[in-house]
Amino acid sequence: MADEFTSTLKVAGHKRSNGVFGASPTEDLVVLSKLTIGPIEKTDLTVVRSTGKNQQNLVAMDFLGDMTLVIDFDHSEVGFAPGGSLPTRWPLRRSPRGHPFLDVKFPGITGQACWDTGAAVTVVNADFIAENRSLFTLVGTSIGYDSTGASQETPMYRMAAATVGEITLAAHTVAAVPLPQDPMPMDVVLGYPALRQYNWTMDFPLNRWSAAPAS
Protein backbone atom coordinates (compact mmCIF):
# COMPACT_ATOMS: atom_id res chain seq x y z
CA MET A 1 0.00 0.00 0.00
CA ALA A 2 1.24 3.50 -0.81
CA ASP A 3 2.86 5.32 2.11
CA GLU A 4 5.26 8.20 2.68
CA PHE A 5 8.20 6.20 1.34
CA THR A 6 6.66 4.31 -1.60
CA SER A 7 4.89 7.47 -2.78
CA THR A 8 8.31 8.93 -3.65
CA LEU A 9 9.43 6.00 -5.83
CA LYS A 10 9.60 6.35 -9.59
CA VAL A 11 6.96 4.46 -11.57
CA ALA A 12 8.47 1.58 -13.58
CA GLY A 13 5.27 0.28 -15.15
CA HIS A 14 1.65 -0.57 -14.50
CA LYS A 15 -0.34 -3.67 -13.57
CA ARG A 16 -3.89 -4.82 -12.90
CA SER A 17 -4.17 -7.31 -10.05
CA ASN A 18 -6.82 -10.03 -10.11
CA GLY A 19 -8.78 -10.98 -7.01
CA VAL A 20 -11.59 -13.39 -6.24
CA PHE A 21 -14.23 -10.73 -6.99
CA GLY A 22 -12.60 -9.12 -10.01
CA ALA A 23 -9.68 -7.02 -11.17
CA SER A 24 -8.34 -3.93 -9.45
CA PRO A 25 -7.87 -0.60 -11.23
CA THR A 26 -4.50 -0.22 -12.93
CA GLU A 27 -1.82 0.26 -10.28
CA ASP A 28 1.77 1.50 -10.40
CA LEU A 29 4.81 -0.77 -10.38
CA VAL A 30 7.78 0.64 -8.46
CA VAL A 31 11.25 -0.75 -7.74
CA LEU A 32 12.56 -1.20 -4.20
CA SER A 33 16.35 -0.92 -4.11
CA LYS A 34 16.41 -3.39 -1.20
CA LEU A 35 13.88 -5.30 0.87
CA THR A 36 15.00 -7.35 3.87
CA ILE A 37 12.83 -9.62 6.02
CA GLY A 38 14.71 -11.87 8.43
CA PRO A 39 17.42 -13.71 6.45
CA ILE A 40 15.87 -12.90 3.05
CA GLU A 41 17.18 -9.92 1.16
CA LYS A 42 16.14 -8.92 -2.36
CA THR A 43 17.53 -6.03 -4.37
CA ASP A 44 15.88 -4.18 -7.24
CA LEU A 45 12.55 -5.84 -6.46
CA THR A 46 9.59 -4.70 -8.56
CA VAL A 47 6.43 -4.38 -6.46
CA VAL A 48 2.88 -3.11 -6.86
CA ARG A 49 2.21 0.23 -5.19
CA SER A 50 -1.38 -0.38 -4.24
CA THR A 51 -3.89 2.37 -3.51
CA GLY A 52 -7.08 0.33 -3.22
CA LYS A 53 -9.42 0.57 -0.26
CA ASN A 54 -9.09 -2.24 2.36
CA GLN A 55 -5.84 -3.47 0.82
CA GLN A 56 -2.84 -4.45 2.93
CA ASN A 57 0.83 -4.97 2.17
CA LEU A 58 1.53 -8.56 1.08
CA VAL A 59 4.80 -10.47 0.70
CA ALA A 60 4.37 -12.84 -2.24
CA MET A 61 6.15 -15.80 -3.81
CA ASP A 62 8.57 -13.62 -5.79
CA PHE A 63 10.10 -12.80 -2.39
CA LEU A 64 9.49 -16.04 -0.45
CA GLY A 65 9.97 -18.65 -3.17
CA ASP A 66 13.72 -19.23 -2.69
CA MET A 67 13.45 -20.40 0.93
CA THR A 68 11.76 -22.94 3.20
CA LEU A 69 8.93 -21.23 5.07
CA VAL A 70 8.18 -22.44 8.61
CA ILE A 71 4.88 -21.27 10.12
CA ASP A 72 4.51 -21.98 13.84
CA PHE A 73 0.99 -21.09 14.94
CA ASP A 74 1.69 -22.38 18.47
CA HIS A 75 4.17 -19.56 19.03
CA SER A 76 2.86 -17.06 16.43
CA GLU A 77 6.21 -17.20 14.63
CA VAL A 78 7.40 -17.37 11.02
CA GLY A 79 10.84 -18.77 10.29
CA PHE A 80 12.97 -19.28 7.20
CA ALA A 81 15.53 -21.94 6.31
CA PRO A 82 17.50 -22.91 3.19
CA GLY A 83 15.82 -25.34 0.80
CA GLY A 84 16.41 -28.99 1.74
CA SER A 85 17.59 -28.18 5.27
CA LEU A 86 14.44 -29.44 7.05
CA PRO A 87 12.64 -32.79 6.75
CA THR A 88 9.48 -32.85 4.64
CA ARG A 89 7.02 -35.64 3.81
CA TRP A 90 4.92 -34.78 0.78
CA PRO A 91 5.39 -33.33 -2.72
CA LEU A 92 4.13 -29.84 -3.50
CA ARG A 93 2.73 -28.67 -6.83
CA ARG A 94 3.23 -25.10 -8.00
CA SER A 95 1.24 -22.94 -10.38
CA PRO A 96 3.02 -21.14 -13.24
CA ARG A 97 3.12 -18.11 -10.92
CA GLY A 98 4.62 -20.12 -8.06
CA HIS A 99 1.55 -20.56 -5.86
CA PRO A 100 1.64 -23.83 -3.83
CA PHE A 101 -1.09 -26.42 -4.44
CA LEU A 102 -2.13 -29.54 -2.49
CA ASP A 103 -4.69 -32.26 -3.10
CA VAL A 104 -7.63 -31.93 -0.71
CA LYS A 105 -9.50 -35.22 -0.28
CA PHE A 106 -12.98 -36.16 0.88
CA PRO A 107 -14.45 -39.70 0.72
CA GLY A 108 -14.44 -40.53 -2.98
CA ILE A 109 -13.68 -36.93 -4.02
CA THR A 110 -10.39 -35.09 -4.64
CA GLY A 111 -10.07 -31.36 -5.21
CA GLN A 112 -7.16 -29.06 -5.90
CA ALA A 113 -6.39 -26.56 -3.14
CA CYS A 114 -4.21 -23.46 -3.15
CA TRP A 115 -2.30 -23.02 0.15
CA ASP A 116 -2.66 -19.29 0.93
CA THR A 117 -1.58 -17.67 4.20
CA GLY A 118 -3.02 -14.38 2.97
CA ALA A 119 -6.61 -15.69 2.96
CA ALA A 120 -8.57 -14.79 6.09
CA VAL A 121 -11.12 -17.53 5.34
CA THR A 122 -11.08 -20.73 3.33
CA VAL A 123 -12.73 -20.15 -0.05
CA VAL A 124 -14.38 -22.88 -2.14
CA ASN A 125 -15.29 -22.68 -5.81
CA ALA A 126 -19.07 -22.35 -6.10
CA ASP A 127 -19.17 -25.02 -8.84
CA PHE A 128 -17.32 -27.48 -6.57
CA ILE A 129 -19.96 -26.94 -3.86
CA ALA A 130 -22.80 -27.40 -6.36
CA GLU A 131 -21.27 -30.69 -7.54
CA ASN A 132 -20.64 -32.00 -4.01
CA ARG A 133 -23.63 -30.83 -1.93
CA SER A 134 -23.22 -33.56 0.69
CA LEU A 135 -19.93 -31.98 1.86
CA PHE A 136 -21.37 -28.50 2.54
CA THR A 137 -24.06 -27.11 4.84
CA LEU A 138 -25.28 -23.54 4.27
CA VAL A 139 -24.86 -21.39 7.41
CA GLY A 140 -25.56 -17.85 6.14
CA THR A 141 -23.89 -15.03 4.24
CA SER A 142 -21.03 -12.63 4.91
CA ILE A 143 -19.28 -9.65 3.30
CA GLY A 144 -15.85 -10.70 2.06
CA TYR A 145 -12.87 -8.77 0.70
CA ASP A 146 -10.35 -10.07 -1.83
CA SER A 147 -6.70 -9.16 -2.34
CA THR A 148 -7.64 -6.15 -4.50
CA GLY A 149 -9.86 -4.68 -1.77
CA ALA A 150 -13.09 -5.47 -3.66
CA SER A 151 -16.00 -6.68 -1.52
CA GLN A 152 -19.00 -8.93 -2.12
CA GLU A 153 -21.68 -10.66 -0.07
CA THR A 154 -20.99 -14.38 -0.29
CA PRO A 155 -22.77 -17.55 0.89
CA MET A 156 -21.04 -19.25 3.83
CA TYR A 157 -20.99 -23.03 4.28
CA ARG A 158 -19.75 -25.53 6.82
CA MET A 159 -17.30 -27.74 4.91
CA ALA A 160 -16.83 -31.35 6.01
CA ALA A 161 -13.48 -32.53 7.32
CA ALA A 162 -10.90 -33.07 4.58
CA THR A 163 -7.49 -34.71 4.22
CA VAL A 164 -4.31 -33.23 2.73
CA GLY A 165 -1.26 -35.47 2.66
CA GLU A 166 -1.93 -37.65 5.68
CA ILE A 167 -3.33 -34.89 7.92
CA THR A 168 -6.98 -34.07 8.56
CA LEU A 169 -8.38 -30.57 8.39
CA ALA A 170 -11.35 -30.28 10.74
CA ALA A 171 -14.72 -29.11 9.47
CA HIS A 172 -14.87 -25.32 9.32
CA THR A 173 -16.79 -22.43 7.77
CA VAL A 174 -15.90 -21.47 4.18
CA ALA A 175 -16.98 -18.84 1.66
CA ALA A 176 -18.43 -19.84 -1.71
CA VAL A 177 -17.27 -17.83 -4.74
CA PRO A 178 -16.52 -18.53 -8.43
CA LEU A 179 -12.77 -19.15 -8.31
CA PRO A 180 -10.61 -18.48 -11.40
CA GLN A 181 -9.52 -21.64 -13.23
CA ASP A 182 -6.61 -20.10 -15.12
CA PRO A 183 -3.65 -20.58 -15.11
CA MET A 184 -4.42 -23.62 -12.91
CA PRO A 185 -7.70 -25.32 -11.88
CA MET A 186 -8.60 -24.41 -8.30
CA ASP A 187 -11.37 -25.93 -6.16
CA VAL A 188 -10.34 -24.58 -2.75
CA VAL A 189 -8.19 -21.80 -1.30
CA LEU A 190 -7.05 -22.99 2.13
CA GLY A 191 -7.16 -19.94 4.40
CA TYR A 192 -6.39 -19.17 8.01
CA PRO A 193 -9.13 -21.31 9.67
CA ALA A 194 -7.72 -24.39 7.93
CA LEU A 195 -4.01 -23.57 8.12
CA ARG A 196 -4.01 -22.63 11.83
CA GLN A 197 -4.85 -26.24 12.74
CA TYR A 198 -1.23 -27.22 11.96
CA ASN A 199 2.33 -25.92 12.01
CA TRP A 200 3.68 -26.00 8.45
CA THR A 201 7.04 -26.49 6.77
CA MET A 202 6.91 -25.45 3.11
CA ASP A 203 10.12 -26.14 1.20
CA PHE A 204 9.59 -24.07 -1.93
CA PRO A 205 12.98 -24.76 -3.60
CA LEU A 206 12.42 -28.55 -3.41
CA ASN A 207 8.61 -28.37 -3.76
CA ARG A 208 8.04 -30.41 -0.60
CA TRP A 209 5.96 -29.88 2.55
CA SER A 210 5.13 -31.22 6.01
CA ALA A 211 2.76 -30.31 8.82
CA ALA A 212 2.38 -31.16 12.50
CA PRO A 213 -0.72 -30.53 14.65
CA ALA A 214 -0.84 -27.16 16.38
CA SER A 215 -1.87 -27.14 20.02
N, C-alpha and C positions, 0 to 999 in steps of 0.2 A: 504494500500500500504506500502511496506517495506520502513523504514526510519532509521535514526541513532539509535533510541530506539528499534524498533521491530526487527531490524537486529541482536540484541544481545540476543534475547529470544531463549530459547531452543525449539527445534522442538518436538511437542507432537504427531504428526501424519501427515497424508497427505489427500488431498481432491481434487477432480475435480469439479469445479463449472460449472453449465449449464447456458447458456445464450440463447437469442433468435436465434442467428446465429450458435450455436454449443457449445461444451464444451471447457473449458480452459485447458491448460496443468496442470499436477498435481502440486498443490501448498501446501506449508507448513501450518500446524496448529500449532499455538503457544498459550500459556496461559498468559493472562493479570492478574496480581495479583489483580488489582483493576481498574475499569473504572467508572468514574463519569461524568454524564451530567445532569446539573440542579439538581433536587431532586432524580434522579435515580442513584443508585450505585450498581454495580455488582462486586463480587469478584470471582477470579479463573474462568474467562470467556475465553472459547476457541474461538479463532478467526482465520480467514484465513489471512495469511501474503501473500498478493498478489504482484506479480511482473510483471503483464501483462501491455502492452502498453495501454495508454488511460484509465486505470482504476483509480477510485477514492475510497477513504475510504467511506464505507457505514455502517450505524447503522441499524441493521435488527431487526426482530420480536423477536429474542431471548433476545434482550435488551429492546425493547419497549413494549413487549406484556403484561406486568403486570400493565400497567398504562392506563389512558385515555389521548389520544393525542389530543391537540387543535392546529389547524393550522389556523393562522390569516393572510391571504394574504394582508388585508388592511394595517396592520402595520408591515408586514414582520417579524412576531414573531411565535415561536413555544412554547407552554406551556404544562405542564403535571399536571394531577390531579388524585387522587385515583379513582379506579373503582366505579361507582355508585354515584359519587359526583356531576355530572352535568346532566341536563336533556337531554334525547335523544328520538328520535321519531321512528326509524326503526330498525328492526333486522339485524344483520350482520352475514354472513356465513364466515367460516374459512376453509382454506385448511388444510390437515394433517400437513403441515409445518407452519401453523399459518397465512398465507397470507389472508387478508380480501377480500371478494367477495360480489358484489352487482348485482342485476338484472338491466340490461340496456334495456329499452323498446323503440321500435319504433312502429308505427301503425301496429298492427297485428303480431309483431315479438318481441321476448324476447331473449336476449343473456345474457351470464354470463361474468361479468367484474371483473377483478382484480384491486383493488384500490392501486396505486403504486406511492408514492411520488418521487421515484428514477428515474422514466421514464421521459425523457426530452420531449418526444412526446407521444401522444396516439397511440397505436399499435393495429391493428385489424387482426385477423386470416384471411389469404388469402382465405380459404374455405368459411368463413362467408361472405366475400365480393362477392365471386363468386355466392353464393346462394341468395344474396339479392342486386342485381345490382342497383335497383332503389334508394337505400340509399346512393350510393357512386358515385362521379364524379372524374375521373382521372384528376390530375393537373400536373403531372410530376414525376420525380424521385429525390432521394436524397441519400447521403451516410449516413448510420446510424451506431451507435456503441451500442453494448449490454453491459451487466454488466461484461462480461469477457474481454472487450476491443476489441473483434472481430468486424470487420466492413463488410458492405455489401451494395451495391446499391439496394434500395428498391423503388417500386412504391408508390407514394403519392396520396391520395384521399381526397376529401372534403366529410366528413361524415355528414349526415343530423342530425338535432337536435334530441336528445334522452332524455328520462326521467329515473331518478333513484330515488327511493322513490317517493316523490311528487315534486321533483325539476327538472328543465329542463336544460340540458347541450346544449349550443348553438352549431350550426354547426361549425366544425373546421377541420383543416387538420390533417390526420392520415397517418401512415405508414402501408403498407400491408406486412405481413410476415407469414410464417407457424408457428403458436404458438403451443407449446407443450400441449398435452391433458392429461398428466399424471403428478401428481397424481389427477388432477381435471380438467374437461373440461373448456376451456377458450376461449371465443370469442373475448374479448377486454381487453387490459391493459389501464386503464385510467391514462394518464400521465399529465404533468404540464399544457398544454393548456386547458384541461378539468377541472382539479382540481382547478386552479386559479380563476375560475368563482365564487367560493363559499368559505366561511370560514367553516371549518369542525371540528366536535367533534367526535372522534372515541374512544368509550369506549371498549377497547379490553377485559378486564376482564368479562364484562357482554355481550359482543358481540352485542352492540347496536351502532347506529350512528345518527348524525343530521348534517344539513348544513344550512347556511344562506347566502344569496347573498353577494358577495364581491362588494365593490364600484369600 
